[in-house]
Amino acid sequence: MQWLLDFWSNEQGQDLIEYSLLITFIAVACLAFLGAGHPSVVRIWSHADNTLRNAGR
């Protein structure tokens, strides 16, 4: 029974799990932002590309 109580109160590795969850949350948020912003980013780069191509004529 003491082993179970020691195991339950042991906090080693807790920081690793918390940082892993934080990194996962940030990665998911970045993917969601890039997924939602993809059309506008493509539009901006297409406009810049067309402007540069027309400037060379």
GINORSUL-V235473 format. One record per backbone hydrogen bond with DSSP energy under -1.0 kcal/mol. NH is the residue of the N-H (numbers start at 0). CO is the residue of the C=O. If there is no record, write none. Layout:
BEGIN
NH_CO, NH_CO
END
This chain:
BEGIN
4_0, 5_1, 6_2, 7_3, 8_4, 13_10, 16_12, 17_13, 18_14, 19_15, 20_16, 21_17, 22_18, 23_19, 24_20, 25_21, 26_22, 27_23, 28_24, 29_25, 30_26, 31_27, 32_28, 33_29, 34_30, 35_31, 36_32, 40_36, 41_37, 42_38, 43_39, 44_40, 45_41, 46_42, 47_43, 48_44, 49_45, 50_46, 51_47, 52_48, 53_49, 54_50, 55_51
END
